[in-house]
Amino acid sequence: MPYSVLLMRKLLLVAIVLTTAGLATPWRGSAQTTRVSNSPPIVSAADAPAGTEKLAVQWLRISVPDLGVMLAAVARPSGPGPFPVVVVLHGTHGFAQEYVRWAQDLARGGFLAVAPCWFSGGSESGSHAVTPPIPCPQLPPLKRDAYPEAVQYIDAVVTAARALPGARADRLGIVGHSRGGGETLQYLLAIGNVQAAVLHSTGHGYRPVTRVAEFNVPMLILHGTADGPANGGSVNTQVALARDFEAALRQNQKSVEAHYYEGGGHNTFFTNSTQREDELKTMIAFLRRYLGA
């Protein structure tokens, strides 16, 4: 049976359990440490998209069987390596150039950073805080509840990133903003196999607080106290949800760190240089502790 069919069946089962959380026995699969890998993604070089030519990164195409072709920017540290790897996942406002610069900042911190376009287009919510999305014409938009597809895209990026020249395959972290953070949590539950995760203004639409016992990856929570619908977020990104998730992780003796930015909105990282510098310093220090650099 093809890889995509096997993985889709597994993830659909997980999605059903997530939808009925609290009404059924929680899913107890061993996906935290295993992944299905019969047909890895196909990676090839790509030209820089229009308007990004001045960004000093390498561009790749990551083809996912039956799902489409992702575009990804790779920022490399100076030196021979090997380097720990960090994947940066954009939010619903789309694959803006700010995410490529974010990857460049992480590369200066000693990480081989990969910023993929993991769904095309973007929503108007929060679009004022970033540049228009970089076009990803060979990838469909991500649907509101397209959880299985999202995890497949993330898994393909993780697989491709581990195989890059100069990458330390045994040291990989994910940084996810908004929807990117929410789907990172679902990836950790469904497949896992990463060493650290940064949850940045993360959405909690799937209520991961109901499944904290299943998380076994060190996490860093970065969240503004004013996050919400009024500034590009949603009811699922309100700070109370992040605080509840942190408290539940601590209660279950999970490894978690949290920094809350007083008055910070959903996208203040992209608009306030002082907060941005502090967040970058915090996440780089966290990633170095768990990935090395």
BABADO-194975 format. One record per residue (C-alpha): residue in one letter; y, x, z. Coordinates in steps of 0.25 Angstrom, whole numbers, padded with zeros to 4 digits, always signed. Each point is the difference from the previous one (the first is absolute). Example, Ala and Ser with C-alpha at 12.3 -4.5 7.8 and 13.67 -1.06 7.14 Angstrom:
<recs>
a-0018+0049+0031
s+0014+0006-0002
</recs>
This chain:
<recs>
m+0000+0000+0000
p+0014+0006-0004
y+0008+0006+0011
s+0012-0010-0001
v-0010-0012+0002
l-0007+0006+0012
l+0013+0004+0007
m+0007-0013-0004
r-0012-0008+0007
k+0001+0008+0012
l+0016-0002+0001
l-0001-0014-0003
l-0009-0002+0012
v+0010+0008+0009
a+0011-0009-0005
i-0007-0013+0003
v-0002+0005+0015
l+0015+0004+0001
t+0004-0014-0005
t-0008-0006+0011
a+0003+0010+0011
g-0002-0007+0013
l-0009-0011-0005
a-0012+0009-0003
t-0007+0013+0005
p+0008+0012-0004
w-0005+0008-0011
r-0008+0012+0005
g-0003+0008-0012
s+0000+0015-0001
a+0010+0001-0010
q+0009+0009+0009
t-0008+0012-0004
t-0007-0004-0014
r+0005-0003-0014
v-0007-0004-0013
s+0003+0010-0011
n-0009-0002-0012
s+0011+0001-0010
p+0012+0008+0005
p+0014-0002-0007
i+0004+0008-0012
v+0012+0009+0002
s+0008+0006-0011
a+0014+0006-0002
a+0011-0009-0004
d+0015+0002-0005
a+0011-0003+0010
p+0005-0014-0001
a+0014-0002-0006
g+0010+0003+0010
t-0009+0009+0009
e+0001+0013-0008
k+0008+0007+0010
l-0009-0003+0012
a-0009+0013+0002
v-0013-0006+0000
q-0013-0001-0008
w-0004-0014-0006
l-0014-0005-0001
r-0007-0012-0005
i-0011-0006+0009
s-0009-0009-0008
v-0007-0010+0009
p-0012-0007-0007
d+0003-0015-0003
l+0013+0000+0007
g+0010+0009-0007
v+0007+0013-0001
m+0009+0005+0012
l+0011+0010-0002
a+0002+0010+0011
a+0009+0011+0004
v-0005+0013+0006
a+0009+0009+0008
r-0006+0013+0004
p+0004+0010+0011
s+0003+0014-0003
g-0011+0010+0001
p-0015+0001-0004
g-0005-0011+0009
p-0010-0006+0003
f+0009-0011+0006
p-0002-0013+0008
v+0002-0012-0008
v+0009-0012+0002
v+0001-0013-0008
v+0013-0008+0000
l-0002-0015-0003
h+0013-0008-0004
g+0003-0014+0005
t+0003-0013-0008
h+0013+0005-0005
g-0008+0009-0009
f-0002+0014-0004
a+0014+0005+0001
q+0004+0014-0002
e+0003+0001+0015
y-0015+0001+0002
v-0001+0012-0009
r+0011+0007+0008
w-0008-0004+0013
a-0012+0007-0006
q+0009+0012-0003
d+0005+0000+0015
l-0015+0000+0005
a-0003+0011-0010
r+0011+0008+0006
g-0007-0002+0014
g-0013+0006-0005
f-0007-0011-0006
l-0006-0003-0014
a+0007-0014-0002
v-0004-0011-0010
a+0009-0012-0002
p-0007-0010-0009
c+0004-0013-0007
w-0011-0008+0006
f+0006-0013-0006
s+0010-0003-0010
g+0014-0006+0001
g+0006-0004+0013
s+0006-0011+0008
e+0015-0003+0001
s-0002+0001+0015
g+0005+0014+0005
s+0003+0004-0014
h+0015+0003+0004
a-0005+0012+0008
v-0007+0007-0011
t+0001+0003-0015
p-0007-0009-0010
p-0015+0002-0001
i-0005+0011-0009
p-0008-0008-0011
c-0015+0000+0001
p-0003-0008-0012
q-0016+0002+0000
l-0001-0006+0014
p+0001-0015+0004
p+0009-0005+0011
l-0007-0001+0013
k-0002-0015+0004
r+0005-0005+0014
d-0014+0000+0006
a-0007+0010-0009
y-0007+0008+0011
p-0013+0004-0007
e+0008+0006-0012
a+0010+0007+0009
v-0011+0007+0008
q-0006+0004-0014
y+0013+0006-0005
i+0002+0008+0013
d-0014+0005+0000
a+0002+0005-0014
v+0012+0007+0004
v-0006+0006+0012
t-0012+0005-0008
a+0009+0006-0011
a+0009+0007+0010
r-0012+0006+0007
a-0005+0006-0013
l+0014+0006-0004
p+0000+0016-0001
g+0005+0006+0013
a-0003-0013+0008
r-0008+0001+0013
a-0009-0011-0002
d-0004-0001+0015
r+0015-0002+0004
l+0007-0013-0005
g+0010-0009+0005
i+0006-0013-0005
v+0015-0004+0002
g+0002-0015-0003
h+0014-0007-0001
s+0000-0015+0002
r-0011-0006-0009
g-0005+0014-0001
g-0002+0001+0015
g-0007-0013+0001
e-0010+0003-0011
t-0002+0014+0006
l-0005-0007+0012
q-0010-0009-0008
y-0004+0013-0007
l-0003+0006+0013
l-0009-0012+0004
a-0007-0001-0013
i-0002+0015-0004
g+0007+0009+0009
n-0003+0015-0002
v+0014+0005+0003
q+0005+0009+0012
a+0013-0006+0003
a+0009-0012-0004
v+0015-0003+0001
l+0004-0015+0001
h+0014-0001-0005
s+0007-0013+0002
t-0014-0006-0002
g-0003-0014-0003
h-0011-0007+0009
g-0003-0011-0009
y-0015+0002+0002
r+0002+0000+0015
p-0007+0014+0003
v+0002-0002+0015
t-0012-0008+0000
r-0009+0012-0005
v+0006+0011+0008
a-0014+0004+0005
e-0004+0004-0014
f+0011+0010-0003
n-0004+0015+0002
v+0012+0007-0007
p+0012+0006+0008
m+0012-0009-0004
l+0015+0002+0001
i+0009-0013+0000
l+0014+0001-0005
h+0008-0013+0001
g+0014-0005+0001
t+0003-0010+0011
a+0008-0009-0010
d-0011+0000-0010
g-0001-0014-0006
p+0003-0010-0012
a+0015+0003+0001
n-0001+0014-0004
g-0011+0001-0010
g-0012-0002+0009
s-0008-0013+0003
v-0005-0008+0012
n-0012+0010-0001
t+0008+0012+0002
q+0008-0004+0013
v+0000+0011+0011
a-0008-0009+0010
l-0012+0001-0009
a+0001+0015+0000
r+0001+0001+0015
d-0012-0010+0002
f-0008+0009-0009
e+0004+0012+0007
a-0003-0006+0014
a-0014-0005-0005
l-0003+0014-0006
r+0003+0007+0014
q-0008-0011+0007
n-0012+0004-0008
q+0003+0015+0002
k+0003+0003-0014
s+0009+0011-0005
v+0014-0005-0003
e+0014+0005+0001
a+0012-0009-0002
h+0015+0001-0003
y+0009-0012+0000
y+0014+0001-0007
e+0010-0008+0008
g+0008-0009-0010
g-0008+0005-0012
g-0004-0009-0011
h-0012-0001-0009
n+0006+0010-0010
t+0010+0008+0008
f-0009+0013-0003
f+0006-0001-0014
t+0014-0003+0004
n+0003+0008+0012
s-0001+0015-0001
t+0000+0003+0015
q-0012-0010+0003
r-0007+0006-0013
e+0001+0014+0005
d-0005-0004+0014
e-0012-0008-0006
l-0004+0011-0009
k+0001+0010+0011
t-0009-0009+0008
m-0010-0003-0010
i-0002+0015-0005
a-0002+0004+0015
f-0010-0011+0001
l-0008+0003-0013
r+0000+0015+0004
r-0007-0003+0013
y-0011-0007-0007
l-0001+0006-0014
g+0006+0014+0002
a+0010+0006-0009
</recs>
